[in-house]
Amino acid sequence: MLRLLMLGISIWLVACGSAIQPSSMSGLRYYLVKGEEGKRELHIEGEALDDLRMILTGQNVEADIPLEQLVTVSEITQLRCTGGEHCELMLQFYKMDGTLLVRDRLDWYHRSIRPDSPIVAFSEEATPDAAVTLLVSESRDLSTNEIWVEGDLATQGEGAWRKIPETSKLPLTLSEADGWKSLRIKLRNEWLYESEVRELRILKKSKGPTDCHAQILADKTSQNMAYLRFEAQDVGPTAFRVIGDVEVEAGFQNFTGSSQVAVPLAPGAGPKNLTVQIRDGAENYCLRQDFTIIYDPAYASARVRIVDDKLWTDNEEVDIRLSIDHFPNDKVEVYVYGDIETGPQSFRWLPYQELWRVRLAPVDGHRWIRAQFKVNGELMDIQYAPIYLRPFVQTRRTAEGRLEVSPSQIVGLEKVRLLGCGDAASERVPALWYVCLLPEATVGVEFVLKDGTRFTRYAPSLPLP
């Protein structure tokens, strides 16, 4: 707003903050213009300035011309506020004959404080198109309300100062090609002090990850936990999420290259249905895959089993079946040992395979076959399986002359039936010894195993002493 000054009358102009108003009289006009870092420029305009003289007097002000001295009028005078926030400049204009023409005062406030380094971020990790939103922290000083952005924008060249929106969200348009986009950002306060420059990057990508895979460790679990492995090839952040019958849907989680995770399942035994999704930070999806896993507390993740689940054998050579939960590309090794003889598939680390043939140590009785697994160099718990080699029946006479019969104590023995002892041959619970009341020349025991197998072994009755 212009102010007209009449000769001999002083009109005071107080300029606070950024609202610095110009003044004029009879063709004479003067006003302040902001400069960098709180500096001001005094602009004087009018006709016949060469016929005027002026005196500037400052409080907390420095100038590029002598203060408190009568000098010729300069069209632009550089000013700087020093020593305080309130700056005051007194102007006096004189005619050549010494007549006072104008006396005026210009006030403004200034703080020599630089804004903090910008706290900025993008509203997304990556973007599939050129439109992005820059978020500016609202914790900045209230006097800091301008931002400078330059870099890989649709409009190349130097940036420009722009007002920070009230929402603190600044829409930007990146350059068109895919790839990493770099921006340089700084802030400026109302006294024109600038912050340090902050560099910020965002990935523009219109295509999703490649070679996306999801694998589940096993289709059963005993721990109410599903173990999954994810793989994807991409530039920039890649993320997975697991939804469905899980304890908590945790949302998308970043990974690079490959990742193995444990996912807690929803409570309760039984089948659990899971859905896996993989995408990049720009929300380009590359995989959706469904899995079903059964939560069974009795399930064993690693086992050694005798083929056909035999509980006994008369043959020293037996086949065993090994199993351990692992991902297809894991390195799995196994060390088979126990009550067996040294052979090509025992007592050394070998690559994992499902079927093995071992020779039992020839001593009759219980034989234990053990296996130690190693997955990707990590030792797992030892697993074992029992089998009884060549079951037998023993007899003995007591001091009183009674005949006692002792059967092999096979793992899985459920019942026995005495034969040739003169009784009804009823089934009995397993025991170490049985009394044969009326022994025949040969007595026997029929073994009844938990798997339903039945077989008989005989031994001669011992003569009375």
Secondary structure as a PSIPRED ss2 file (coil, helix, strand):
# PSIPRED VFORMAT (PSIPRED V4.0)

   1 M C   1.000  0.000  0.000
   2 L C   1.000  0.000  0.000
   3 R C   1.000  0.000  0.000
   4 L E   0.000  0.000  1.000
   5 L C   1.000  0.000  0.000
   6 M C   1.000  0.000  0.000
   7 L C   1.000  0.000  0.000
   8 G C   1.000  0.000  0.000
   9 I C   1.000  0.000  0.000
  10 S C   1.000  0.000  0.000
  11 I C   1.000  0.000  0.000
  12 W C   1.000  0.000  0.000
  13 L E   0.000  0.000  1.000
  14 V E   0.000  0.000  1.000
  15 A C   1.000  0.000  0.000
  16 C E   0.000  0.000  1.000
  17 G C   1.000  0.000  0.000
  18 S C   1.000  0.000  0.000
  19 A E   0.000  0.000  1.000
  20 I C   1.000  0.000  0.000
  21 Q C   1.000  0.000  0.000
  22 P C   1.000  0.000  0.000
  23 S E   0.000  0.000  1.000
  24 S E   0.000  0.000  1.000
  25 M E   0.000  0.000  1.000
  26 S C   1.000  0.000  0.000
  27 G C   1.000  0.000  0.000
  28 L E   0.000  0.000  1.000
  29 R E   0.000  0.000  1.000
  30 Y E   0.000  0.000  1.000
  31 Y E   0.000  0.000  1.000
  32 L E   0.000  0.000  1.000
  33 V E   0.000  0.000  1.000
  34 K E   0.000  0.000  1.000
  35 G C   1.000  0.000  0.000
  36 E H   0.000  1.000  0.000
  37 E H   0.000  1.000  0.000
  38 G H   0.000  1.000  0.000
  39 K C   1.000  0.000  0.000
  40 R E   0.000  0.000  1.000
  41 E E   0.000  0.000  1.000
  42 L E   0.000  0.000  1.000
  43 H E   0.000  0.000  1.000
  44 I E   0.000  0.000  1.000
  45 E E   0.000  0.000  1.000
  46 G C   1.000  0.000  0.000
  47 E C   1.000  0.000  0.000
  48 A C   1.000  0.000  0.000
  49 L H   0.000  1.000  0.000
  50 D H   0.000  1.000  0.000
  51 D H   0.000  1.000  0.000
  52 L E   0.000  0.000  1.000
  53 R E   0.000  0.000  1.000
  54 M E   0.000  0.000  1.000
  55 I E   0.000  0.000  1.000
  56 L E   0.000  0.000  1.000
  57 T E   0.000  0.000  1.000
  58 G E   0.000  0.000  1.000
  59 Q E   0.000  0.000  1.000
  60 N C   1.000  0.000  0.000
  61 V E   0.000  0.000  1.000
  62 E E   0.000  0.000  1.000
  63 A E   0.000  0.000  1.000
  64 D C   1.000  0.000  0.000
  65 I C   1.000  0.000  0.000
  66 P C   1.000  0.000  0.000
  67 L C   1.000  0.000  0.000
  68 E C   1.000  0.000  0.000
  69 Q C   1.000  0.000  0.000
  70 L C   1.000  0.000  0.000
  71 V E   0.000  0.000  1.000
  72 T E   0.000  0.000  1.000
  73 V C   1.000  0.000  0.000
  74 S C   1.000  0.000  0.000
  75 E C   1.000  0.000  0.000
  76 I E   0.000  0.000  1.000
  77 T E   0.000  0.000  1.000
  78 Q E   0.000  0.000  1.000
  79 L E   0.000  0.000  1.000
  80 R E   0.000  0.000  1.000
  81 C E   0.000  0.000  1.000
  82 T C   1.000  0.000  0.000
  83 G C   1.000  0.000  0.000
  84 G C   1.000  0.000  0.000
  85 E C   1.000  0.000  0.000
  86 H E   0.000  0.000  1.000
  87 C E   0.000  0.000  1.000
  88 E E   0.000  0.000  1.000
  89 L E   0.000  0.000  1.000
  90 M E   0.000  0.000  1.000
  91 L E   0.000  0.000  1.000
  92 Q E   0.000  0.000  1.000
  93 F E   0.000  0.000  1.000
  94 Y E   0.000  0.000  1.000
  95 K E   0.000  0.000  1.000
  96 M C   1.000  0.000  0.000
  97 D C   1.000  0.000  0.000
  98 G C   1.000  0.000  0.000
  99 T C   1.000  0.000  0.000
 100 L E   0.000  0.000  1.000
 101 L E   0.000  0.000  1.000
 102 V E   0.000  0.000  1.000
 103 R E   0.000  0.000  1.000
 104 D E   0.000  0.000  1.000
 105 R E   0.000  0.000  1.000
 106 L E   0.000  0.000  1.000
 107 D E   0.000  0.000  1.000
 108 W E   0.000  0.000  1.000
 109 Y E   0.000  0.000  1.000
 110 H C   1.000  0.000  0.000
 111 R C   1.000  0.000  0.000
 112 S C   1.000  0.000  0.000
 113 I C   1.000  0.000  0.000
 114 R C   1.000  0.000  0.000
 115 P C   1.000  0.000  0.000
 116 D C   1.000  0.000  0.000
 117 S C   1.000  0.000  0.000
 118 P C   1.000  0.000  0.000
 119 I C   1.000  0.000  0.000
 120 V E   0.000  0.000  1.000
 121 A E   0.000  0.000  1.000
 122 F E   0.000  0.000  1.000
 123 S C   1.000  0.000  0.000
 124 E C   1.000  0.000  0.000
 125 E C   1.000  0.000  0.000
 126 A E   0.000  0.000  1.000
 127 T E   0.000  0.000  1.000
 128 P C   1.000  0.000  0.000
 129 D C   1.000  0.000  0.000
 130 A C   1.000  0.000  0.000
 131 A E   0.000  0.000  1.000
 132 V E   0.000  0.000  1.000
 133 T E   0.000  0.000  1.000
 134 L E   0.000  0.000  1.000
 135 L E   0.000  0.000  1.000
 136 V E   0.000  0.000  1.000
 137 S C   1.000  0.000  0.000
 138 E C   1.000  0.000  0.000
 139 S C   1.000  0.000  0.000
 140 R C   1.000  0.000  0.000
 141 D C   1.000  0.000  0.000
 142 L C   1.000  0.000  0.000
 143 S C   1.000  0.000  0.000
 144 T E   0.000  0.000  1.000
 145 N E   0.000  0.000  1.000
 146 E E   0.000  0.000  1.000
 147 I E   0.000  0.000  1.000
 148 W E   0.000  0.000  1.000
 149 V E   0.000  0.000  1.000
 150 E E   0.000  0.000  1.000
 151 G E   0.000  0.000  1.000
 152 D C   1.000  0.000  0.000
 153 L E   0.000  0.000  1.000
 154 A C   1.000  0.000  0.000
 155 T C   1.000  0.000  0.000
 156 Q C   1.000  0.000  0.000
 157 G C   1.000  0.000  0.000
 158 E C   1.000  0.000  0.000
 159 G C   1.000  0.000  0.000
 160 A E   0.000  0.000  1.000
 161 W E   0.000  0.000  1.000
 162 R E   0.000  0.000  1.000
 163 K E   0.000  0.000  1.000
 164 I C   1.000  0.000  0.000
 165 P C   1.000  0.000  0.000
 166 E C   1.000  0.000  0.000
 167 T C   1.000  0.000  0.000
 168 S C   1.000  0.000  0.000
 169 K E   0.000  0.000  1.000
 170 L E   0.000  0.000  1.000
 171 P E   0.000  0.000  1.000
 172 L E   0.000  0.000  1.000
 173 T E   0.000  0.000  1.000
 174 L E   0.000  0.000  1.000
 175 S C   1.000  0.000  0.000
 176 E C   1.000  0.000  0.000
 177 A C   1.000  0.000  0.000
 178 D C   1.000  0.000  0.000
 179 G E   0.000  0.000  1.000
 180 W E   0.000  0.000  1.000
 181 K E   0.000  0.000  1.000
 182 S E   0.000  0.000  1.000
 183 L E   0.000  0.000  1.000
 184 R E   0.000  0.000  1.000
 185 I E   0.000  0.000  1.000
 186 K E   0.000  0.000  1.000
 187 L E   0.000  0.000  1.000
 188 R E   0.000  0.000  1.000
 189 N E   0.000  0.000  1.000
 190 E C   1.000  0.000  0.000
 191 W C   1.000  0.000  0.000
 192 L C   1.000  0.000  0.000
 193 Y C   1.000  0.000  0.000
 194 E E   0.000  0.000  1.000
 195 S C   1.000  0.000  0.000
 196 E C   1.000  0.000  0.000
 197 V C   1.000  0.000  0.000
 198 R E   0.000  0.000  1.000
 199 E E   0.000  0.000  1.000
 200 L E   0.000  0.000  1.000
 201 R E   0.000  0.000  1.000
 202 I E   0.000  0.000  1.000
 203 L E   0.000  0.000  1.000
 204 K E   0.000  0.000  1.000
 205 K C   1.000  0.000  0.000
 206 S C   1.000  0.000  0.000
 207 K C   1.000  0.000  0.000
 208 G C   1.000  0.000  0.000
 209 P C   1.000  0.000  0.000
 210 T E   0.000  0.000  1.000
 211 D E   0.000  0.000  1.000
 212 C E   0.000  0.000  1.000
 213 H E   0.000  0.000  1.000
 214 A E   0.000  0.000  1.000
 215 Q E   0.000  0.000  1.000
 216 I E   0.000  0.000  1.000
 217 L C   1.000  0.000  0.000
 218 A C   1.000  0.000  0.000
 219 D C   1.000  0.000  0.000
 220 K E   0.000  0.000  1.000
 221 T E   0.000  0.000  1.000
 222 S C   1.000  0.000  0.000
 223 Q C   1.000  0.000  0.000
 224 N C   1.000  0.000  0.000
 225 M E   0.000  0.000  1.000
 226 A E   0.000  0.000  1.000
 227 Y E   0.000  0.000  1.000
 228 L E   0.000  0.000  1.000
 229 R E   0.000  0.000  1.000
 230 F E   0.000  0.000  1.000
 231 E E   0.000  0.000  1.000
 232 A E   0.000  0.000  1.000
 233 Q E   0.000  0.000  1.000
 234 D C   1.000  0.000  0.000
 235 V C   1.000  0.000  0.000
 236 G C   1.000  0.000  0.000
 237 P C   1.000  0.000  0.000
 238 T E   0.000  0.000  1.000
 239 A E   0.000  0.000  1.000
 240 F E   0.000  0.000  1.000
 241 R E   0.000  0.000  1.000
 242 V E   0.000  0.000  1.000
 243 I E   0.000  0.000  1.000
 244 G E   0.000  0.000  1.000
 245 D C   1.000  0.000  0.000
 246 V E   0.000  0.000  1.000
 247 E C   1.000  0.000  0.000
 248 V C   1.000  0.000  0.000
 249 E C   1.000  0.000  0.000
 250 A C   1.000  0.000  0.000
 251 G C   1.000  0.000  0.000
 252 F C   1.000  0.000  0.000
 253 Q E   0.000  0.000  1.000
 254 N E   0.000  0.000  1.000
 255 F E   0.000  0.000  1.000
 256 T C   1.000  0.000  0.000
 257 G C   1.000  0.000  0.000
 258 S E   0.000  0.000  1.000
 259 S E   0.000  0.000  1.000
 260 Q E   0.000  0.000  1.000
 261 V E   0.000  0.000  1.000
 262 A E   0.000  0.000  1.000
 263 V E   0.000  0.000  1.000
 264 P E   0.000  0.000  1.000
 265 L E   0.000  0.000  1.000
 266 A C   1.000  0.000  0.000
 267 P C   1.000  0.000  0.000
 268 G C   1.000  0.000  0.000
 269 A C   1.000  0.000  0.000
 270 G E   0.000  0.000  1.000
 271 P E   0.000  0.000  1.000
 272 K E   0.000  0.000  1.000
 273 N E   0.000  0.000  1.000
 274 L E   0.000  0.000  1.000
 275 T E   0.000  0.000  1.000
 276 V E   0.000  0.000  1.000
 277 Q E   0.000  0.000  1.000
 278 I E   0.000  0.000  1.000
 279 R E   0.000  0.000  1.000
 280 D E   0.000  0.000  1.000
 281 G C   1.000  0.000  0.000
 282 A C   1.000  0.000  0.000
 283 E C   1.000  0.000  0.000
 284 N C   1.000  0.000  0.000
 285 Y E   0.000  0.000  1.000
 286 C E   0.000  0.000  1.000
 287 L E   0.000  0.000  1.000
 288 R E   0.000  0.000  1.000
 289 Q E   0.000  0.000  1.000
 290 D E   0.000  0.000  1.000
 291 F E   0.000  0.000  1.000
 292 T E   0.000  0.000  1.000
 293 I E   0.000  0.000  1.000
 294 I E   0.000  0.000  1.000
 295 Y E   0.000  0.000  1.000
 296 D C   1.000  0.000  0.000
 297 P C   1.000  0.000  0.000
 298 A C   1.000  0.000  0.000
 299 Y C   1.000  0.000  0.000
 300 A C   1.000  0.000  0.000
 301 S C   1.000  0.000  0.000
 302 A E   0.000  0.000  1.000
 303 R E   0.000  0.000  1.000
 304 V E   0.000  0.000  1.000
 305 R E   0.000  0.000  1.000
 306 I E   0.000  0.000  1.000
 307 V H   0.000  1.000  0.000
 308 D H   0.000  1.000  0.000
 309 D H   0.000  1.000  0.000
 310 K C   1.000  0.000  0.000
 311 L C   1.000  0.000  0.000
 312 W E   0.000  0.000  1.000
 313 T E   0.000  0.000  1.000
 314 D C   1.000  0.000  0.000
 315 N C   1.000  0.000  0.000
 316 E C   1.000  0.000  0.000
 317 E E   0.000  0.000  1.000
 318 V E   0.000  0.000  1.000
 319 D E   0.000  0.000  1.000
 320 I E   0.000  0.000  1.000
 321 R E   0.000  0.000  1.000
 322 L E   0.000  0.000  1.000
 323 S E   0.000  0.000  1.000
 324 I E   0.000  0.000  1.000
 325 D C   1.000  0.000  0.000
 326 H C   1.000  0.000  0.000
 327 F C   1.000  0.000  0.000
 328 P C   1.000  0.000  0.000
 329 N C   1.000  0.000  0.000
 330 D C   1.000  0.000  0.000
 331 K C   1.000  0.000  0.000
 332 V E   0.000  0.000  1.000
 333 E E   0.000  0.000  1.000
 334 V E   0.000  0.000  1.000
 335 Y E   0.000  0.000  1.000
 336 V E   0.000  0.000  1.000
 337 Y E   0.000  0.000  1.000
 338 G E   0.000  0.000  1.000
 339 D C   1.000  0.000  0.000
 340 I E   0.000  0.000  1.000
 341 E C   1.000  0.000  0.000
 342 T C   1.000  0.000  0.000
 343 G C   1.000  0.000  0.000
 344 P C   1.000  0.000  0.000
 345 Q C   1.000  0.000  0.000
 346 S C   1.000  0.000  0.000
 347 F C   1.000  0.000  0.000
 348 R C   1.000  0.000  0.000
 349 W E   0.000  0.000  1.000
 350 L E   0.000  0.000  1.000
 351 P E   0.000  0.000  1.000
 352 Y C   1.000  0.000  0.000
 353 Q C   1.000  0.000  0.000
 354 E C   1.000  0.000  0.000
 355 L E   0.000  0.000  1.000
 356 W E   0.000  0.000  1.000
 357 R E   0.000  0.000  1.000
 358 V E   0.000  0.000  1.000
 359 R E   0.000  0.000  1.000
 360 L E   0.000  0.000  1.000
 361 A C   1.000  0.000  0.000
 362 P C   1.000  0.000  0.000
 363 V C   1.000  0.000  0.000
 364 D C   1.000  0.000  0.000
 365 G E   0.000  0.000  1.000
 366 H E   0.000  0.000  1.000
 367 R E   0.000  0.000  1.000
 368 W E   0.000  0.000  1.000
 369 I E   0.000  0.000  1.000
 370 R E   0.000  0.000  1.000
 371 A E   0.000  0.000  1.000
 372 Q E   0.000  0.000  1.000
 373 F E   0.000  0.000  1.000
 374 K E   0.000  0.000  1.000
 375 V E   0.000  0.000  1.000
 376 N C   1.000  0.000  0.000
 377 G C   1.000  0.000  0.000
 378 E E   0.000  0.000  1.000
 379 L E   0.000  0.000  1.000
 380 M C   1.000  0.000  0.000
 381 D C   1.000  0.000  0.000
 382 I C   1.000  0.000  0.000
 383 Q E   0.000  0.000  1.000
 384 Y E   0.000  0.000  1.000
 385 A E   0.000  0.000  1.000
 386 P E   0.000  0.000  1.000
 387 I E   0.000  0.000  1.000
 388 Y E   0.000  0.000  1.000
 389 L E   0.000  0.000  1.000
 390 R C   1.000  0.000  0.000
 391 P C   1.000  0.000  0.000
 392 F C   1.000  0.000  0.000
 393 V E   0.000  0.000  1.000
 394 Q E   0.000  0.000  1.000
 395 T E   0.000  0.000  1.000
 396 R E   0.000  0.000  1.000
 397 R E   0.000  0.000  1.000
 398 T C   1.000  0.000  0.000
 399 A C   1.000  0.000  0.000
 400 E C   1.000  0.000  0.000
 401 G C   1.000  0.000  0.000
 402 R C   1.000  0.000  0.000
 403 L E   0.000  0.000  1.000
 404 E E   0.000  0.000  1.000
 405 V E   0.000  0.000  1.000
 406 S E   0.000  0.000  1.000
 407 P E   0.000  0.000  1.000
 408 S C   1.000  0.000  0.000
 409 Q C   1.000  0.000  0.000
 410 I C   1.000  0.000  0.000
 411 V C   1.000  0.000  0.000
 412 G C   1.000  0.000  0.000
 413 L E   0.000  0.000  1.000
 414 E E   0.000  0.000  1.000
 415 K E   0.000  0.000  1.000
 416 V E   0.000  0.000  1.000
 417 R E   0.000  0.000  1.000
 418 L E   0.000  0.000  1.000
 419 L E   0.000  0.000  1.000
 420 G C   1.000  0.000  0.000
 421 C C   1.000  0.000  0.000
 422 G C   1.000  0.000  0.000
 423 D C   1.000  0.000  0.000
 424 A C   1.000  0.000  0.000
 425 A C   1.000  0.000  0.000
 426 S C   1.000  0.000  0.000
 427 E E   0.000  0.000  1.000
 428 R E   0.000  0.000  1.000
 429 V C   1.000  0.000  0.000
 430 P C   1.000  0.000  0.000
 431 A C   1.000  0.000  0.000
 432 L C   1.000  0.000  0.000
 433 W C   1.000  0.000  0.000
 434 Y E   0.000  0.000  1.000
 435 V E   0.000  0.000  1.000
 436 C E   0.000  0.000  1.000
 437 L C   1.000  0.000  0.000
 438 L C   1.000  0.000  0.000
 439 P C   1.000  0.000  0.000
 440 E C   1.000  0.000  0.000
 441 A C   1.000  0.000  0.000
 442 T E   0.000  0.000  1.000
 443 V E   0.000  0.000  1.000
 444 G E   0.000  0.000  1.000
 445 V E   0.000  0.000  1.000
 446 E E   0.000  0.000  1.000
 447 F E   0.000  0.000  1.000
 448 V E   0.000  0.000  1.000
 449 L E   0.000  0.000  1.000
 450 K C   1.000  0.000  0.000
 451 D C   1.000  0.000  0.000
 452 G C   1.000  0.000  0.000
 453 T C   1.000  0.000  0.000
 454 R E   0.000  0.000  1.000
 455 F E   0.000  0.000  1.000
 456 T E   0.000  0.000  1.000
 457 R E   0.000  0.000  1.000
 458 Y E   0.000  0.000  1.000
 459 A E   0.000  0.000  1.000
 460 P E   0.000  0.000  1.000
 461 S C   1.000  0.000  0.000
 462 L C   1.000  0.000  0.000
 463 P C   1.000  0.000  0.000
 464 L C   1.000  0.000  0.000
 465 P C   1.000  0.000  0.000
